[in-house]
Amino acid sequence: MTQADYLPVAIFALVAMIFPFLAFFATRFFRPQKPEPQKPRPTSAARSRRGRPASSSHSSTTYSPLIFVVFDSVSIFVLLWALVLPGLDLVAKVYMILFISILFGVLLHALKKEETVNI
């Protein structure tokens, strides 16, 4: 391969390195000039009935990321696995079925614990 073959990769890498900085500095042009005053922060008196802070009793902050990881893993691994499925041996197929079973179990556990699913 010649250096000209790597030119699109180099351009993509350059754009990928510069874009976060451009996005960061572009926010200066779109944000409001006079920000709103800060709201008062909750004090230690803001507790739930059980004596814990109100935010720790809400389960959606705990299980929603778990559901995200399950769907993210499935979308990456299962789609790639499906592309090479005919060429795999039996051991690889068994491992993938085991992997899918574990993810399905995690999903069922998270959905059982989740009061409302906010996806």
Buried (B, 14 or more C-beta within 10 A) or exposed (E): EEEEEEEEEEEEEEEEEEEEEEEEEEEEEEEEEEEEEEEEEEEEEEBEEEEEEEEEEEEBEEBBEBBEBBEEBBEEBBEEBEEEEEEEEEEEEEEBEEBBEEBEEBBEEBEEEBEEEEE
